[in-house]
């Protein structure tokens, strides 16, 4: 911020988000820190390129005034995005109650004995804001179920609970299948030992049990 005795000017550099074939505007805020009426005038080194509204005016005591600077649409981008244009803002004390109609060029001539302040403003080009890239969503077909995420980054409670319950159910069924397998193995071993001590007819029961065990285990493993 320029802090002169008459006006404070913000900003000190006019920044334009440069885009081809598009008018671009930025603003200056002038603050009168005195108890006097202060007249101002804005000049530029490239008047055909810029439109300043208002280019002259009065800032009342302890008040602010905005100036809009518009750059005309450009057909070509400058080399290295550098700009050599400059602005000059002149300010001078004027009589109480003065209006824009009372402003004359002589007010800003130091040779006339007037108190005139001058502030030079640079011009720069900045890259225009980029729109956010669209997020490509994968197809739901053939993909694994996903737990949705809310706007604040937390997991969807209902889906999380359902997924947790499903995993718990699979774990229980797997543990149950293992227990059943161990139990059948023990019973099979008992019958085998018993068969060795008894008649040979037990071998037929042994074969049946082995077959049933295989079918049962295959069903359980396929389900999990």
C-alpha positions as a printed NumPy array, in Angstrom:
array([[   0.   ,    0.   ,    0.   ],
       [   1.24 ,    3.46 ,   -0.912],
       [   1.04 ,    5.743,    2.116],
       [   1.275,    9.308,    0.908],
       [   0.227,   12.359,    2.869],
       [  -3.008,   12.709,    0.876],
       [  -4.105,    9.306,   -0.429],
       [  -3.381,    5.7  ,    0.385],
       [  -3.495,    3.494,   -2.734],
       [  -4.158,   -0.236,   -2.741],
       [  -2.752,   -2.226,   -4.507],
       [   0.564,   -0.888,   -5.745],
       [   0.583,   -3.231,   -8.751],
       [  -2.27 ,   -3.764,  -11.179],
       [  -2.56 ,   -7.5  ,  -11.773],
       [  -4.568,   -8.796,  -14.726],
       [  -5.401,  -12.531,  -15.126],
       [  -4.434,  -12.509,  -18.803],
       [  -6.726,  -14.253,  -21.292],
       [  -6.749,  -13.732,  -25.051],
       [  -9.74 ,  -11.929,  -26.608],
       [ -11.26 ,  -11.069,  -23.25 ],
       [ -11.647,   -7.796,  -21.368],
       [ -10.124,   -7.966,  -17.905],
       [ -10.635,   -5.55 ,  -15.033],
       [  -9.015,   -4.833,  -11.706],
       [  -9.661,   -2.156,   -9.119],
       [  -7.791,    0.459,   -7.106],
       [  -8.95 ,    1.729,   -3.751],
       [  -8.079,    5.316,   -2.867],
       [  -8.311,    6.348,    0.788],
       [  -8.291,    9.993,    1.859],
       [  -6.575,   10.188,    5.241],
       [  -6.934,   13.958,    5.58 ],
       [  -9.686,   16.383,    6.475],
       [  -9.41 ,   18.02 ,    3.028],
       [ -11.12 ,   17.375,   -0.278],
       [  -8.561,   15.61 ,   -2.489],
       [  -8.726,   15.546,   -6.285],
       [  -7.096,   12.715,   -8.238],
       [  -6.195,   11.983,  -11.837],
       [  -5.06 ,    8.697,  -13.407],
       [  -2.706,    8.543,  -16.41 ],
       [  -1.232,    5.585,  -18.295],
       [   1.582,    5.057,  -20.777],
       [  -0.804,    3.106,  -23.037],
       [  -4.18 ,    4.928,  -23.067],
       [  -5.538,    2.961,  -26.071],
       [  -5.119,   -0.317,  -24.236],
       [  -6.853,    0.633,  -20.979],
       [ -10.108,    2.186,  -19.882],
       [ -10.08 ,    3.932,  -16.478],
       [ -13.35 ,    4.775,  -14.741],
       [ -13.284,    7.332,  -13.295],
       [  -9.966,    8.719,  -14.477],
       [ -10.547,   11.885,  -12.416],
       [ -12.536,   12.449,   -9.249],
       [ -12.801,   13.776,   -5.72 ],
       [ -12.171,   11.721,   -2.585],
       [ -14.026,   13.21 ,    0.37 ],
       [ -12.288,   13.645,    3.767],
       [ -11.742,   10.369,    5.636],
       [ -13.423,    8.445,    2.79 ],
       [ -12.521,    5.943,    0.099],
       [ -13.124,    5.822,   -3.639],
       [ -12.734,    2.936,   -6.102],
       [ -11.21 ,    3.179,   -9.568],
       [ -11.826,    0.39 ,  -12.111],
       [  -9.112,   -0.22 ,  -14.71 ],
       [ -10.178,   -2.368,  -17.675],
       [  -7.708,   -3.825,  -20.162],
       [  -9.155,   -4.189,  -23.654],
       [  -9.278,   -7.654,  -25.221],
       [  -5.877,   -8.629,  -26.584],
       [  -5.335,  -10.645,  -29.773],
       [  -1.798,  -11.781,  -28.91 ],
       [  -0.045,  -12.774,  -25.721],
       [   3.023,  -10.692,  -24.814],
       [   6.438,  -12.324,  -24.858],
       [   7.177,  -14.093,  -21.568],
       [   3.941,  -12.634,  -20.201],
       [   5.786,   -9.427,  -19.312],
       [   4.128,   -6.01 ,  -19.386],
       [   5.921,   -2.672,  -19.524],
       [   2.807,   -0.515,  -19.137],
       [   2.645,    1.858,  -16.188],
       [   0.105,    4.077,  -14.481],
       [   0.545,    7.386,  -12.699],
       [  -1.928,    8.55 ,  -10.066],
       [  -1.743,   12.221,   -9.151],
       [  -3.526,   13.75 ,   -6.155],
       [  -3.899,   17.333,   -4.959],
       [  -5.8  ,   19.239,   -2.288],
       [  -8.805,   21.108,   -3.631],
       [ -11.334,   23.533,   -2.151],
       [ -14.01 ,   22.248,    0.273],
       [ -17.186,   21.136,   -1.485],
       [ -15.436,   20.714,   -4.843],
       [ -16.878,   18.235,   -7.369],
       [ -15.468,   16.446,  -10.382],
       [ -16.608,   19.343,  -12.579],
       [ -14.28 ,   21.673,  -10.675],
       [ -11.171,   19.643,  -11.531],
       [  -8.775,   21.358,  -13.937],
       [  -5.402,   20.238,  -15.357],
       [  -3.704,   23.101,  -13.517],
       [  -4.537,   21.492,  -10.158],
       [  -1.884,   18.843,  -10.819],
       [   0.897,   21.215,  -11.894],
       [   3.53 ,   21.612,   -9.23 ],
       [   4.764,   24.72 ,  -11.038],
       [   1.566,   26.497,  -10.008],
       [   2.53 ,   26.114,   -6.339],
       [   0.058,   23.322,   -5.636],
       [   0.833,   20.411,   -3.34 ],
       [   0.752,   17.431,   -5.698],
       [   1.532,   13.84 ,   -4.862],
       [   2.378,   11.24 ,   -7.51 ],
       [   2.315,    7.462,   -7.281],
       [   3.574,    5.163,  -10.046],
       [   1.818,    1.821,  -10.473],
       [   3.199,   -1.155,  -12.359],
       [   1.194,   -3.636,  -14.433],
       [   1.686,   -7.408,  -14.376],
       [  -0.035,  -10.387,  -15.948],
       [  -0.917,  -13.438,  -13.898],
       [  -2.195,  -16.824,  -14.966],
       [  -5.999,  -17.077,  -14.893],
       [  -7.477,  -19.433,  -12.275],
       [  -7.797,  -22.973,  -13.608],
       [ -11.13 ,  -24.816,  -13.238],
       [ -10.925,  -28.015,  -11.184],
       [ -10.252,  -31.141,  -13.242],
       [ -13.279,  -33.457,  -13.514],
       [ -12.867,  -36.676,  -11.569],
       [ -13.325,  -39.728,  -13.749],
       [ -15.454,  -42.322,  -12.067],
       [ -14.773,  -45.967,  -12.831],
       [ -17.563,  -48.209,  -14.056],
       [ -19.455,  -49.991,  -11.318],
       [ -19.827,  -53.054,  -13.515],
       [ -17.35 ,  -55.765,  -12.607],
       [ -15.81 ,  -53.731,   -9.813],
       [ -15.653,  -54.622,   -6.156],
       [ -18.105,  -52.942,   -3.804],
       [ -16.725,  -49.728,   -2.357],
       [ -17.501,  -47.925,    0.859],
       [ -18.642,  -44.413,    0.03 ],
       [ -17.003,  -41.364,    1.571],
       [ -18.978,  -38.334,    2.7  ],
       [ -18.097,  -34.697,    1.922],
       [ -16.2  ,  -34.302,    5.186],
       [ -14.03 ,  -37.363,    4.486],
       [ -15.731,  -39.862,    6.843],
       [ -16.914,  -43.327,    5.803],
       [ -20.605,  -43.961,    5.241],
       [ -21.725,  -45.538,    8.521],
       [ -24.4  ,  -47.851,    7.074],
       [ -22.145,  -49.318,    4.393],
       [ -19.232,  -49.693,    6.798],
       [ -21.421,  -51.563,    9.312],
       [ -22.794,  -53.88 ,    6.611],
       [ -19.302,  -54.689,    5.3  ],
       [ -18.032,  -55.358,    8.815],
       [ -20.971,  -57.69 ,    9.562],
       [ -20.407,  -59.593,    6.289],
       [ -16.722,  -60.138,    7.059],
       [ -17.589,  -61.274,   10.595],
       [ -20.127,  -63.767,    9.229],
       [ -17.597,  -65.25 ,    6.805],
       [ -15.047,  -65.572,    9.59 ],
       [ -17.528,  -67.384,   11.842],
       [ -18.541,  -69.791,    9.078],
       [ -14.898,  -70.522,    8.301],
       [ -14.101,  -71.203,   11.955],
       [ -17.177,  -73.419,   12.211],
       [ -16.065,  -75.406,    9.145],
       [ -12.616,  -75.916,   10.675],
       [ -14.14 ,  -77.142,   13.924],
       [ -16.445,  -79.541,   12.087],
       [ -13.498,  -80.813,   10.084],
       [ -11.455,  -81.463,   13.232],
       [ -14.41 ,  -83.23 ,   14.852],
       [ -14.99 ,  -85.479,   11.835],
       [ -11.284,  -86.236,   11.634],
       [ -11.349,  -87.356,   15.263],
       [ -14.433,  -89.519,   14.729],
       [ -12.919,  -90.982,   11.575],
       [  -9.721,  -91.841,   13.412],
       [ -11.762,  -93.46 ,   16.198],
       [ -13.707,  -95.608,   13.711],
       [ -10.53 ,  -96.553,   11.896],
       [  -8.922,  -97.786,   15.09 ],
       [ -12.086,  -99.569,   16.085],
       [ -12.279, -101.179,   12.66 ],
       [  -8.79 , -102.537,   12.988],
       [  -9.903, -104.381,   16.115],
       [ -13.214, -105.656,   14.744],
       [ -14.43 , -107.357,   11.584],
       [ -13.665, -106.113,    8.087],
       [ -17.258, -104.823,    7.583],
       [ -16.339, -101.515,    9.11 ],
       [ -14.314, -100.582,    6.001],
       [ -17.518,  -99.917,    4.078],
       [ -18.718,  -97.435,    6.753],
       [ -15.271,  -95.864,    6.677],
       [ -15.564,  -95.208,    2.928],
       [ -19.027,  -93.675,    3.337],
       [ -17.847,  -91.306,    6.076],
       [ -14.853,  -90.201,    3.999],
       [ -17.155,  -89.375,    1.092],
       [ -19.594,  -87.426,    3.263],
       [ -16.718,  -85.526,    4.846],
       [ -15.341,  -84.531,    1.448],
       [ -18.73 ,  -83.268,    0.229],
       [ -19.335,  -81.299,    3.441],
       [ -15.931,  -79.638,    3.414],
       [ -16.208,  -78.758,   -0.275],
       [ -19.565,  -77.081,    0.343],
       [ -18.275,  -75.048,    3.281],
       [ -15.079,  -73.909,    1.526],
       [ -17.03 ,  -72.908,   -1.562],
       [ -19.42 ,  -70.815,    0.546],
       [ -16.599,  -68.935,    2.274]])
